[in-house]
Amino acid sequence: MPREFRQATSITITASTSACAYRCSYCQLVDIAVSRIPIDRYVRVIERFLEYKESKRLADFEIGHWLGNAFNFDEYEYGKVAEISHKLGDSYENICMGGVPHQSPEKLRKWLAFRQKVGAKNIIVAFLGHGEVHDQWNRKAGNFAFQMEAQKVANDLGMGLIQRTFLTNSTLPLVERWLDLLDELGGNVVQRVAYLLFYSGLARKFEHERVTRETLDRQSDRVKAIYRDDQNRWKSEKDWAEFLRTDKEYESGYGDLVLKLDDSNIDQIESMSCEEIIADLTQRTKAAYAAVPSREELCEKYANQTSEKLYMFTWDMECLWIDRFLQQNPIVFERHLTHFGR
């Protein structure tokens, strides 16, 4: 049966206003084009939707925003983003160091201290291996050393550390040494966690690096201890296919709207009411979903029913299956409006 897009229950407002200083080979982002939209115009669109929600008494209507993983804002921009995030109920406490320009410890201290002043409490550092291997994955010479230095500066400022690594076939043998280096560093470790690669952005081309349950089970207890808390719900593709045939627990919402602001549409969006924006996005999102197969059809026709490779989420699977569908059926649809848009 075709996908049914319900009445809109949420809207996520996005704009790529902060450029990454480099782009990791496994980047999760699909689109990193940088917009010239001033931060004040971006924030004002969000504020309009907050006013709309309050005036219409839409207590259950959720408003989110997304500016990408890079935190390369100047102080004014960062302050504005932190302020609007707080209004949306997001503490904005964590700073992702991915894509941040390399800089001296002195400049980095000033950079972090300002963010700490307006509410940041932790930095997030992500790794694939260590040393030159990490640098190759991140496509930035010296990045491993910079991420380690950033943690030292954060430690000195009293900030917490969120340390992440991705589990791949080629870097799993390096995790023990990575743990040694982090233990030597010390500091206030808020979280140390290992993820599977998401099936999104550039990471989609690394399916040969995707691990199996057998591979994970062979690791030491020390490595197993940092697997993400939901790792018991990770499934192989063949198990996801079987699960999704019968279980509705993970049914996608299909009530989520995405408003992507860019240089070509910001003037039009500012001239429209919130009701007009929602109506337009709803119609276009319904059309986007109508153009592609149902989840059941994707599962039956495009799932590898024998694959042991592990995935964390249903959207990982559906994005993989929609890619296989599009290879055979190169249609054009507004993918970014759907949950396939990762």
HURAMO-V737181 format. One record per pair of residues at least 12 apart in sequence whose C-alpha atoms are under 10 Angstrom apart, sorted by the first residue. I is the first residue (numbers start at 0). J is the second residue. Records with the same first field share a line. If there is no record, write none. Layout:
I=J / J
//
This chain:
0=292 / 293 / 294 / 295 / 296
1=288 / 289 / 290 / 291 / 292 / 293 / 294 / 295 / 296
2=251 / 253 / 285 / 287 / 288 / 289 / 290 / 291 / 292 / 293 / 294 / 295
3=252 / 253 / 254 / 285 / 288 / 289 / 293
4=251 / 252 / 253 / 254 / 255 / 256 / 281 / 282 / 284 / 285 / 286 / 287 / 288 / 289
5=252 / 253 / 254 / 255 / 281 / 285
6=253 / 254 / 255 / 256 / 277 / 278 / 281
7=60 / 61 / 252 / 253 / 254 / 255 / 256 / 277 / 278 / 280 / 281
8=57 / 59 / 60 / 61 / 62 / 252 / 253 / 254 / 255 / 256
9=59 / 60 / 61 / 62 / 63 / 252 / 253 / 254 / 255 / 256 / 257 / 277
10=45 / 48 / 60 / 61 / 62 / 63 / 64 / 254 / 255 / 256 / 257 / 258 / 277 / 280
11=45 / 61 / 62 / 63 / 64 / 65 / 255 / 256 / 257 / 258 / 259
12=41 / 42 / 44 / 45 / 48 / 62 / 63 / 64 / 65 / 66 / 256 / 257 / 258 / 259 / 260
13=41 / 45 / 63 / 64 / 65 / 66 / 67 / 257 / 258 / 259 / 260 / 261
14=31 / 32 / 33 / 34 / 35 / 36 / 38 / 41 / 64 / 65 / 66 / 67 / 258 / 259 / 260 / 261 / 262 / 265
15=30 / 31 / 32 / 33 / 34 / 35 / 36 / 65 / 66 / 67 / 68 / 69 / 259 / 260 / 261
16=31 / 32 / 33 / 34 / 35 / 36 / 37 / 38 / 41 / 65 / 66 / 67 / 69 / 70 / 71 / 72 / 76 / 260 / 261
17=31 / 32 / 33 / 34 / 35 / 38 / 66 / 67 / 68 / 69 / 70 / 71 / 72 / 73 / 76 / 98
18=31 / 32 / 33 / 34 / 66 / 67 / 68 / 69 / 70 / 71 / 72 / 98 / 99 / 100
19=31 / 32 / 33 / 67 / 68 / 69 / 70 / 71 / 97 / 98 / 99 / 100
20=69 / 70 / 71 / 97 / 98 / 99 / 100 / 101 / 139
21=69 / 97 / 98 / 99 / 100 / 101 / 137 / 138 / 139 / 142
22=69 / 97 / 98 / 136 / 137 / 138 / 139 / 201
23=97 / 98 / 133 / 134 / 135 / 136 / 137 / 138 / 139 / 201 / 202
24=135 / 136 / 137 / 138 / 139 / 200 / 201 / 202 / 204 / 205
25=127 / 136 / 137 / 138 / 165 / 196 / 197 / 198 / 199 / 200 / 201 / 202 / 203 / 204 / 205
26=68 / 97 / 98 / 136 / 137 / 196 / 197 / 199 / 200 / 201 / 202 / 203
27=67 / 68 / 196 / 197 / 198 / 199 / 200 / 201 / 202 / 203 / 341
28=67 / 68 / 199 / 200 / 201 / 202 / 340 / 341
29=199 / 200 / 201 / 202 / 203 / 335 / 340 / 341
30=67 / 200 / 201 / 335 / 340 / 341
31=66 / 67 / 68 / 69 / 200
32=261
33=261 / 262
34=260 / 261 / 262 / 263
35=261 / 262
36=260 / 261 / 262 / 263 / 265
37=76
38=72 / 75 / 76 / 77 / 79 / 80
39=75 / 76 / 79 / 80
40=260 / 265 / 266 / 269
41=64 / 66 / 79 / 80 / 260 / 261 / 265 / 269
42=64 / 79 / 80 / 82 / 83 / 84
43=83 / 269
44=260 / 265 / 268 / 269 / 273
45=62 / 63 / 64 / 83 / 84 / 86 / 87
46=83 / 86 / 87
47=269 / 272 / 273
48=61 / 62 / 272 / 273 / 274
49=61 / 62 / 86 / 87 / 273
50=273
51=272 / 273 / 274
52=273
60=255
61=87 / 255
62=87 / 88 / 255 / 256
63=84 / 87 / 88 / 89 / 257
64=80 / 83 / 84 / 87 / 89 / 257 / 258 / 259
65=84 / 259
66=80
68=94 / 95 / 96 / 97 / 98 / 99
69=94 / 95 / 96 / 97 / 98 / 99 / 100
70=94 / 95 / 96 / 97 / 98 / 99 / 100
71=95 / 96 / 97 / 98 / 99 / 100 / 110
72=99
73=110
74=110 / 113 / 114 / 117
77=113 / 114 / 117
78=113 / 114 / 116 / 117 / 118
81=114 / 117 / 118 / 119
82=117 / 118
85=118
90=118 / 119 / 120
91=114 / 117 / 118 / 119 / 120 / 121
92=114 / 115 / 117 / 118 / 119 / 120 / 121 / 122
93=114 / 115 / 118 / 119 / 120 / 121 / 122 / 123 / 158 / 159 / 160 / 161
94=111 / 114 / 115 / 119 / 120 / 121 / 122 / 123 / 124 / 160 / 161
95=121 / 122 / 123 / 124 / 125 / 161
96=122 / 123 / 124 / 125 / 145 / 146 / 149 / 150
97=123 / 124 / 125 / 126 / 137 / 142 / 146
98=137 / 139 / 142
99=142 / 145 / 146
100=142 / 145
101=139 / 141 / 142 / 144 / 145 / 146 / 149
102=145 / 148 / 149
103=145 / 148 / 149
104=145 / 148 / 149 / 151 / 152
105=152
107=145 / 148 / 149 / 152 / 153
108=149 / 151 / 152 / 153 / 155 / 156
109=152
111=149 / 152 / 153 / 156 / 158
112=152 / 153 / 156 / 158
115=153 / 156 / 157 / 158
119=158 / 159
120=153 / 156 / 157 / 158 / 159 / 160
121=150 / 153 / 154 / 157 / 158 / 159 / 160 / 161 / 187 / 188 / 189 / 190
122=149 / 150 / 153 / 154 / 158 / 159 / 160 / 161 / 162 / 189
123=146 / 149 / 150 / 159 / 160 / 161 / 162 / 163 / 189 / 190 / 191
124=143 / 146 / 147 / 149 / 150 / 160 / 161 / 162 / 163 / 164 / 191
125=137 / 143 / 146 / 161 / 162 / 163 / 164 / 165 / 191 / 192 / 193
126=142 / 143 / 146 / 162 / 163 / 164 / 165 / 166 / 170 / 174 / 177 / 193
127=143 / 163 / 164 / 165 / 166 / 167 / 169 / 170 / 171 / 173 / 174 / 177
128=143 / 164 / 165 / 166 / 167 / 169 / 170 / 171 / 172 / 173 / 174 / 175 / 176 / 177
129=142 / 143 / 144 / 164 / 170 / 173 / 174 / 176 / 177 / 178 / 180
130=142 / 143 / 144 / 177
131=143 / 144
132=169 / 170 / 173
133=170
147=180 / 181 / 184
148=184
150=162 / 181 / 184 / 185 / 186 / 187 / 188
151=184 / 185 / 186
153=186 / 187
154=184 / 185 / 186 / 187 / 188
155=186
157=186 / 187
158=186 / 187 / 188 / 189
159=186 / 187 / 188 / 189 / 190
160=185 / 186 / 187 / 188 / 189 / 190 / 191
161=187 / 188 / 189 / 190 / 191 / 192
162=178 / 181 / 188 / 189 / 190 / 191 / 192 / 193
163=190 / 191 / 192 / 193 / 194 / 225 / 226 / 227
164=177 / 191 / 192 / 193 / 194 / 195 / 196 / 225 / 226
165=192 / 193 / 194 / 195 / 196 / 197 / 209 / 226
166=193 / 194 / 195 / 196 / 208 / 209 / 210 / 215 / 226
167=194 / 195 / 196 / 205 / 206 / 207 / 208 / 209 / 210 / 211 / 214 / 215
168=207 / 208 / 209 / 210 / 211 / 214 / 215
169=207 / 208 / 209 / 210
170=208
171=210 / 214 / 215 / 218 / 222
172=218
174=193 / 218 / 221 / 222
175=218 / 219 / 221 / 222
178=191 / 221 / 222 / 225
190=225
191=224 / 225 / 226 / 227
192=222 / 223 / 224 / 225 / 226 / 227 / 228
193=222 / 223 / 224 / 225 / 226 / 227 / 228 / 230
194=225 / 226 / 227 / 228 / 229 / 230 / 310 / 311
195=208 / 209 / 210 / 211 / 226 / 227 / 230 / 233 / 309 / 310 / 311
196=208 / 209 / 210 / 309 / 310 / 311 / 315
197=209 / 310 / 311 / 312 / 314 / 315 / 316 / 341
198=310 / 311 / 312 / 314 / 315 / 316 / 317 / 318 / 319 / 341
199=314 / 315 / 318 / 319 / 339 / 340 / 341
200=340 / 341
201=341
203=315 / 318 / 319 / 322 / 341
206=308 / 319
207=308
208=308
209=307 / 308 / 309 / 310
210=235 / 307 / 308 / 309 / 310
211=234 / 235 / 236 / 306 / 307 / 308 / 309 / 310
212=230 / 233 / 234 / 235 / 307 / 308 / 309
213=307 / 308 / 309
214=308
215=309
227=311
229=311
230=309 / 310 / 311
231=311
232=310 / 311 / 312
233=308 / 309 / 310 / 311 / 312 / 313
234=307 / 308 / 309 / 310 / 311 / 312 / 313
235=303 / 304 / 305 / 306 / 307 / 308 / 309 / 310 / 311 / 316
236=298 / 302 / 303 / 304 / 305 / 306 / 307 / 308 / 309 / 310 / 311 / 313 / 315 / 316 / 319
237=298 / 302 / 303 / 304 / 305 / 306 / 307 / 308 / 309
238=304 / 305 / 306 / 307 / 308 / 309 / 310
239=298 / 302 / 304 / 309 / 310 / 311 / 312 / 313 / 316
240=295 / 297 / 298 / 299 / 301 / 302 / 303 / 304 / 305 / 306 / 313 / 316 / 317
241=298 / 299 / 302 / 304
242=313
243=294 / 295 / 298 / 313
244=294 / 295 / 296 / 298 / 299
245=295
249=312 / 313 / 314
250=294 / 313 / 314
251=294 / 313 / 314 / 338
252=338
253=284 / 285 / 288 / 337 / 338
254=281 / 284 / 285 / 337
255=280 / 281 / 284 / 336 / 337 / 338
256=276 / 277 / 280 / 281 / 283 / 284 / 335 / 336 / 337 / 338
257=277 / 280 / 281 / 284 / 335 / 336 / 337 / 338 / 340
258=276 / 277 / 280 / 335 / 336
259=335 / 336
280=336
281=336
283=332 / 333 / 336 / 337
284=332 / 333 / 334 / 335 / 336 / 337
285=336 / 337
286=332 / 333 / 336
287=331 / 332 / 333 / 334 / 335 / 336 / 337
288=332 / 333 / 334 / 336 / 337 / 338 / 339
289=332
290=330 / 331 / 332 / 333 / 334
291=321 / 324 / 325 / 328 / 330 / 331 / 332 / 334
292=320 / 321 / 324
293=317
294=317 / 320 / 321
296=320
297=316 / 317 / 318 / 319 / 320 / 321 / 323 / 324
298=316 / 317 / 320 / 321
299=320
300=320 / 323 / 324
301=316 / 317 / 319 / 320 / 321 / 322 / 323 / 324
302=316 / 317 / 319 / 320 / 321 / 323 / 324
303=320
314=338 / 339 / 340 / 341
315=338 / 339 / 341
316=339
317=338 / 339
318=338 / 339 / 340 / 341
319=339
320=339
321=339
322=339
//
